[in-house]
Amino acid sequence: MLSNLWRFLVALCDLRALARLLTGHAAVDVVFITNLRDEAERQRFFQGWVPPAGHAAGPRIYLKGVAARVRGIYVTAEEMMTSAGRRKAREQFIAATEWAEHKGARVILLAASTKRLFGRDARELKARFPKLLFTIGDNGTAQMLVADIFASLHAAGLTHSARLLVIGPYGILGDCVCRELLRAGFEVLGYGANKPALAETATRHGILVDHELANLGRVDAVIACTHSTAAKLTPAQVEQLRRPGRKLLVVDVAEPANLDIEAYQQCRAQVVRQDAGNAYAPTLHYVLGSLSWRLLMLSRGVVFGCFAEAMSLYHAIYRHGEVDLLEQDWFQVNDSLRARVARTLDNIGFRPPAPRCFGEAVSDFALDLPRAQAEATGISTEKQLPLPGSECMASR
């Protein structure tokens, strides 16, 4: 099986791990425990093999002496939507944490859909492993996501007159994005499937929200902060949202992707899509290089923002003596913790990466459609009809 051959080669070629062993260091400092995005990722990493312990080795990553490893549990994000799937995920996560602690890890990341697997504060998990620092990594992701959003808005030439739609504005990242965009003076709209949470968001931020996209009108850009199947963008919705003669900018931080690769392939001529919330360090090293980072649909020197936070926290605490970070609750996301994480990310060498879409470079953020292409959609670039968004704006 190619997946197990890859694991064997990673272990064989990990000379840094051998050096750590010979010098008496722990095998690993940081472990990212994550579920699988979907069945496609299960096939990439397991190819029909079911790990007996419920978890298995993923990529090995090094930066400035910090040794990190991905540990994948054998449950997909969709399976974790069921009570049986969550129960299995918790059992496998605990088993993976026991493995990580035995290997010498000090920092554990609850990655992807495991972030709230043990509740909002994971009190029982922390009590079970008192020597470990747990984080959900969302301060790091938020820091990189906000940087990505403002960079992409600038590259696309979108000013404060733009209308921006946040999908999942009630989640940790969505709430953070709403605050930052409103502070900057943008008009922000909210969309999602959770009606009570949408209502709370409208009250908290004073923005127009709806669970029906048709009621929100046209927008210039979408920031997708949830992978919920009930709020995923479809090609038809892209067509519904984009302005006549214009592409729709989609900044997608969701894992699995909100505008997934199949939907993107169908509407790629009408969108500019960017992966968001990732971090880049020029000296970051994957064992086996592209054979490893491509499995995560990433690129050279790039990790997810939550991975970067976990590595930077270890570096700050155990390399620079910032032991007060051990006392913080890294299941919370706020301006103070984001600022602290921003400093630790900078100190270890992380910064926002060049824009990518499913791992491929995004070189052009121009949103105006070529005349022929715009006319092929049945829309004239010379005489545009009134935008439904104007009625929504007037009613606010």
C-alpha positions as CSV (number, residue, x, y, z in Angstrom):
1,M,0.0,0.0,0.0
2,L,1.4,3.4,-1.1
3,S,0.2,5.2,2.1
4,N,2.1,2.8,4.4
5,L,5.1,2.9,2.1
6,W,5.1,6.7,2.5
7,R,5.0,6.3,6.3
8,F,7.9,3.9,6.2
9,L,9.9,6.2,4.0
10,V,9.1,9.2,6.3
11,A,10.4,7.3,9.3
12,L,13.4,6.1,7.4
13,C,14.4,9.5,6.1
14,D,13.8,11.5,9.2
15,L,17.4,12.1,10.1
16,R,16.4,14.9,12.6
17,A,14.5,12.3,14.6
18,L,17.6,10.1,14.7
19,A,19.7,13.0,15.9
20,R,17.2,13.8,18.7
21,L,17.2,10.2,19.8
22,L,21.0,10.1,19.9
23,T,21.2,13.3,21.9
24,G,18.5,12.3,24.4
25,H,15.8,14.6,23.2
26,A,12.1,13.7,23.0
27,A,11.0,12.3,19.7
28,V,8.4,15.0,19.2
29,D,7.6,18.4,20.8
30,V,4.2,19.2,19.2
31,V,1.5,16.9,17.9
32,F,-1.4,18.0,15.7
33,I,-4.3,15.5,16.2
34,T,-6.8,15.8,13.4
35,N,-9.7,14.1,11.9
36,L,-9.9,13.5,8.1
37,R,-11.5,16.2,6.0
38,D,-13.4,13.7,3.9
39,E,-13.4,10.3,2.1
40,A,-10.9,11.6,-0.5
41,E,-8.4,12.4,2.3
42,R,-9.1,9.0,3.9
43,Q,-8.1,7.4,0.7
44,R,-4.9,9.5,0.4
45,F,-3.7,8.7,3.8
46,F,-5.1,5.2,4.4
47,Q,-6.1,3.6,1.0
48,G,-8.4,1.0,2.7
49,W,-6.1,0.3,5.7
50,V,-7.8,0.8,9.1
51,P,-5.3,1.7,11.8
52,P,-5.8,-0.8,14.7
53,A,-5.4,2.0,17.3
54,G,-7.7,4.3,15.5
55,H,-4.9,6.8,14.7
56,A,-1.8,6.8,12.5
57,A,1.2,8.8,11.6
58,G,0.9,11.8,9.3
59,P,3.5,14.3,8.0
60,R,6.6,15.3,10.1
61,I,7.4,19.0,10.3
62,Y,10.4,20.8,11.7
63,L,11.1,24.5,12.3
64,K,13.9,26.1,14.4
65,G,14.5,22.9,16.4
66,V,10.8,22.3,17.1
67,A,9.7,18.8,16.0
68,A,6.0,18.5,15.1
69,R,4.0,15.6,13.8
70,V,0.5,15.1,12.4
71,R,-1.5,12.3,14.0
72,G,-4.6,11.4,12.1
73,I,-7.7,9.8,13.7
74,Y,-9.8,7.5,11.5
75,V,-13.0,9.7,11.4
76,T,-14.1,12.2,8.8
77,A,-15.7,15.6,9.5
78,E,-19.0,14.3,8.2
79,E,-18.9,11.3,10.5
80,M,-18.3,13.6,13.4
81,M,-21.7,15.2,12.9
82,T,-23.3,12.1,14.4
83,S,-23.2,11.1,18.1
84,A,-21.6,7.7,17.3
85,G,-19.0,9.4,15.2
86,R,-18.1,11.9,17.9
87,R,-17.9,9.2,20.5
88,K,-15.5,7.3,18.3
89,A,-13.5,10.4,17.6
90,R,-13.1,11.2,21.3
91,E,-11.9,7.7,22.0
92,Q,-9.4,7.9,19.1
93,F,-8.3,11.4,20.1
94,I,-7.5,10.3,23.7
95,A,-5.6,7.3,22.4
96,A,-3.6,9.6,20.1
97,T,-2.9,11.9,23.0
98,E,-1.6,9.1,25.1
99,W,0.7,8.2,22.2
100,A,1.9,11.8,21.9
101,E,2.6,12.1,25.6
102,H,4.6,8.8,25.6
103,K,6.7,10.2,22.7
104,G,7.5,13.3,24.8
105,A,5.2,15.9,23.3
106,R,4.4,19.0,25.4
107,V,1.8,20.8,23.1
108,I,-1.2,19.2,21.6
109,L,-3.4,20.8,18.9
110,L,-7.0,19.9,18.5
111,A,-7.1,20.4,14.7
112,A,-9.9,20.7,12.2
113,S,-13.2,19.4,13.5
114,T,-11.8,18.2,16.8
115,K,-11.7,21.7,18.2
116,R,-14.9,21.4,20.2
117,L,-14.8,17.6,20.5
118,F,-14.4,17.9,24.3
119,G,-16.6,21.0,24.9
120,R,-15.7,24.7,24.9
121,D,-13.0,24.4,27.6
122,A,-12.0,20.7,27.3
123,R,-11.8,20.7,31.1
124,E,-11.9,16.9,31.4
125,L,-9.3,16.4,28.7
126,K,-6.9,18.9,30.4
127,A,-7.5,17.2,33.8
128,R,-6.6,13.8,32.2
129,F,-3.4,15.1,30.8
130,P,-2.2,17.8,33.2
131,K,1.4,18.0,31.9
132,L,0.3,18.9,28.4
133,L,-0.7,22.2,26.9
134,F,-3.8,22.0,24.6
135,T,-4.8,24.6,22.0
136,I,-7.4,24.8,19.3
137,G,-5.0,27.1,17.3
138,D,-7.7,29.6,16.3
139,N,-5.8,32.6,17.4
140,G,-3.1,31.7,15.0
141,T,-5.6,30.9,12.2
142,A,-7.5,34.2,12.9
143,Q,-4.3,36.2,12.7
144,M,-3.3,34.7,9.3
145,L,-6.9,34.8,8.0
146,V,-7.4,38.5,8.7
147,A,-4.1,39.2,7.0
148,D,-5.2,37.1,4.0
149,I,-8.5,38.9,3.8
150,F,-7.2,42.4,3.7
151,A,-4.4,41.5,1.3
152,S,-6.9,39.8,-1.1
153,L,-9.3,42.8,-0.9
154,H,-6.5,45.1,-1.7
155,A,-5.2,42.9,-4.6
156,A,-8.8,42.8,-6.0
157,G,-9.2,46.5,-5.8
158,L,-12.1,46.4,-3.3
159,T,-12.5,49.5,-1.3
160,H,-14.8,50.3,1.7
161,S,-17.8,50.6,-0.7
162,A,-17.6,46.8,-1.2
163,R,-20.3,44.5,0.2
164,L,-18.7,41.5,2.0
165,L,-20.6,38.3,3.0
166,V,-19.3,36.2,5.9
167,I,-20.5,32.6,5.8
168,G,-20.7,31.3,9.4
169,P,-20.4,34.7,11.1
170,Y,-21.4,33.1,14.5
171,G,-18.4,30.8,14.8
172,I,-15.1,31.7,16.4
173,L,-13.4,32.7,13.1
174,G,-16.5,34.2,11.6
175,D,-17.1,36.4,14.7
176,C,-13.5,37.6,14.6
177,V,-13.7,38.4,10.9
178,C,-16.9,40.4,11.4
179,R,-15.3,42.5,14.1
180,E,-12.2,43.2,12.0
181,L,-14.1,44.1,8.8
182,L,-16.5,46.4,10.7
183,R,-13.6,48.1,12.4
184,A,-12.2,48.8,8.9
185,G,-15.4,50.3,7.7
186,F,-16.7,47.7,5.4
187,E,-20.4,46.7,4.9
188,V,-20.7,43.2,6.3
189,L,-23.5,40.7,5.8
190,G,-24.0,37.3,7.5
191,Y,-25.2,34.0,6.2
192,G,-25.5,30.5,7.6
193,A,-27.8,27.7,8.5
194,N,-28.0,28.3,12.3
195,K,-30.9,30.7,12.6
196,P,-30.7,31.4,16.4
197,A,-26.9,32.1,16.1
198,L,-27.5,34.3,13.1
199,A,-30.0,36.4,15.1
200,E,-27.4,36.7,17.9
201,T,-24.8,37.8,15.4
202,A,-27.2,40.5,14.0
203,T,-27.7,41.9,17.5
204,R,-24.1,41.7,18.5
205,H,-22.6,43.3,15.4
206,G,-25.6,45.3,14.0
207,I,-25.3,43.7,10.5
208,L,-27.8,42.3,8.0
209,V,-28.1,38.5,8.2
210,D,-30.3,35.9,6.6
211,H,-30.4,32.1,6.2
212,E,-31.5,32.7,2.5
213,L,-28.9,34.1,0.2
214,A,-31.6,35.5,-2.1
215,N,-32.5,38.0,0.6
216,L,-29.0,39.4,0.8
217,G,-28.4,40.4,-2.8
218,R,-25.2,40.8,-4.7
219,V,-21.8,41.0,-3.0
220,D,-18.2,41.6,-4.0
221,A,-16.5,39.1,-1.8
222,V,-17.3,36.1,0.4
223,I,-15.3,35.0,3.5
224,A,-16.2,31.4,4.2
225,C,-15.7,30.5,7.8
226,T,-17.6,27.2,8.0
227,H,-17.6,23.8,6.3
228,S,-21.2,23.1,7.3
229,T,-22.9,21.2,4.5
230,A,-26.0,23.3,5.0
231,A,-24.0,26.5,4.2
232,K,-21.6,25.5,1.5
233,L,-21.4,27.5,-1.7
234,T,-22.6,26.0,-4.9
235,P,-21.9,27.1,-8.4
236,A,-25.5,28.3,-8.6
237,Q,-25.1,30.4,-5.5
238,V,-21.9,31.9,-6.8
239,E,-23.9,33.0,-9.9
240,Q,-26.6,34.4,-7.6
241,L,-24.1,36.4,-5.5
242,R,-21.6,37.8,-8.0
243,R,-22.2,41.2,-9.5
244,P,-23.0,41.3,-13.3
245,G,-19.8,41.3,-15.4
246,R,-17.7,40.6,-12.3
247,K,-16.1,37.6,-10.7
248,L,-16.8,36.8,-7.0
249,L,-13.8,36.9,-4.6
250,V,-14.0,33.9,-2.2
251,V,-11.6,33.8,0.7
252,D,-12.1,30.2,2.1
253,V,-10.7,29.3,5.5
254,A,-13.0,26.3,6.0
255,E,-11.6,22.7,6.4
256,P,-13.0,20.9,4.4
257,A,-13.4,23.7,2.0
258,N,-16.7,25.6,1.8
259,L,-16.4,26.1,-1.9
260,D,-15.0,22.6,-2.4
261,I,-12.8,21.6,-5.3
262,E,-15.6,19.9,-7.3
263,A,-17.8,23.0,-7.1
264,Y,-14.9,25.3,-7.8
265,Q,-14.0,23.4,-11.0
266,Q,-17.6,24.1,-12.2
267,C,-17.5,27.9,-11.6
268,R,-13.8,28.7,-11.6
269,A,-14.3,31.2,-14.5
270,Q,-16.7,33.2,-12.3
271,V,-14.6,33.3,-9.1
272,V,-11.2,34.1,-7.7
273,R,-10.8,31.7,-4.8
274,Q,-8.1,31.8,-2.1
275,D,-7.2,29.3,0.6
276,A,-6.9,31.3,3.8
277,G,-5.6,31.1,7.4
278,N,-2.3,29.3,6.5
279,A,1.2,30.3,7.6
280,Y,4.6,30.2,5.8
281,A,8.1,30.0,7.1
282,P,11.0,29.8,4.6
283,T,13.0,27.4,6.8
284,L,10.1,25.1,7.6
285,H,10.9,21.5,6.6
286,Y,8.6,18.6,5.7
287,V,10.3,15.2,5.8
288,L,10.0,13.9,2.2
289,G,9.2,17.4,1.0
290,S,6.5,17.7,-1.6
291,L,5.4,14.0,-1.1
292,S,4.3,15.1,2.4
293,W,3.0,18.7,2.0
294,R,0.9,17.7,-1.1
295,L,-0.9,15.2,1.0
296,L,-2.2,18.1,3.0
297,M,-2.9,20.1,-0.2
298,L,-0.4,22.7,0.9
299,S,2.9,24.0,-0.6
300,R,6.5,24.4,0.3
301,G,7.0,26.0,3.8
302,V,3.3,26.3,4.4
303,V,1.3,24.8,7.3
304,F,-2.2,25.6,8.6
305,G,-2.5,28.6,10.9
306,C,-3.5,26.4,13.8
307,F,-0.3,24.2,13.3
308,A,1.7,27.4,13.3
309,E,0.2,28.5,16.6
310,A,1.0,25.2,18.3
311,M,4.6,25.2,17.1
312,S,5.1,28.9,18.0
313,L,3.7,28.3,21.5
314,Y,6.1,25.5,22.1
315,H,9.0,27.6,20.8
316,A,8.0,30.6,23.0
317,I,7.5,28.5,26.2
318,Y,10.3,25.9,26.0
319,R,12.9,27.8,23.9
320,H,12.4,31.4,25.2
321,G,11.0,30.8,28.7
322,E,7.6,32.5,28.2
323,V,6.1,30.2,30.8
324,D,3.1,32.5,31.5
325,L,1.7,31.2,28.2
326,L,1.1,27.9,30.0
327,E,-1.5,29.7,32.2
328,Q,-3.6,31.0,29.3
329,D,-6.8,29.3,28.0
330,W,-6.0,28.5,24.4
331,F,-9.6,27.5,23.8
332,Q,-10.5,31.2,23.8
333,V,-10.0,33.6,20.9
334,N,-9.8,37.3,21.6
335,D,-7.7,40.4,20.7
336,S,-5.3,40.0,23.6
337,L,-4.5,36.3,22.8
338,R,-4.3,37.1,19.1
339,A,-1.7,39.8,19.8
340,R,0.3,37.4,22.0
341,V,0.2,34.7,19.3
342,A,1.2,37.2,16.6
343,R,4.4,37.9,18.5
344,T,5.2,34.2,18.9
345,L,4.5,33.5,15.2
346,D,6.8,36.3,14.3
347,N,9.5,35.1,16.6
348,I,9.6,31.6,15.1
349,G,9.5,33.0,11.6
350,F,5.9,32.6,10.4
351,R,4.2,35.0,8.0
352,P,1.2,34.9,5.6
353,P,2.0,32.8,2.5
354,A,1.6,33.8,-1.1
355,P,-2.0,33.3,-2.1
356,R,-3.0,29.7,-3.2
357,C,-6.2,27.9,-4.3
358,F,-6.2,24.2,-3.4
359,G,-2.4,24.5,-3.3
360,E,-2.0,26.2,-6.6
361,A,-0.7,29.8,-7.0
362,V,-3.3,32.6,-7.4
363,S,-1.6,35.1,-9.6
364,D,-4.5,37.3,-10.7
365,F,-7.1,38.9,-8.5
366,A,-8.8,41.0,-11.3
367,L,-12.5,40.6,-10.8
368,D,-13.8,42.2,-14.1
369,L,-14.8,39.5,-16.5
370,P,-13.6,39.7,-20.1
371,R,-16.3,41.1,-22.4
372,A,-16.8,37.9,-24.3
373,Q,-17.1,35.9,-21.2
374,A,-19.5,38.3,-19.6
375,E,-21.7,38.3,-22.7
376,A,-21.6,34.5,-22.8
377,T,-23.3,34.5,-19.4
378,G,-26.1,36.6,-20.7
379,I,-25.0,39.8,-19.0
380,S,-23.9,42.9,-20.8
381,T,-20.9,44.9,-19.5
382,E,-22.2,48.1,-21.1
383,K,-25.7,48.2,-19.5
384,Q,-26.0,46.5,-16.1
385,L,-29.3,45.9,-14.4
386,P,-30.0,47.3,-10.9
387,L,-28.4,45.1,-8.3
388,P,-30.6,43.3,-5.8
389,G,-28.1,44.3,-3.1
390,S,-29.1,47.9,-3.4
391,E,-32.6,47.2,-2.0
392,C,-31.0,45.4,1.0
393,M,-28.7,48.3,1.6
394,A,-31.5,50.8,1.5
395,S,-33.6,48.9,4.0
396,R,-30.9,48.8,6.7
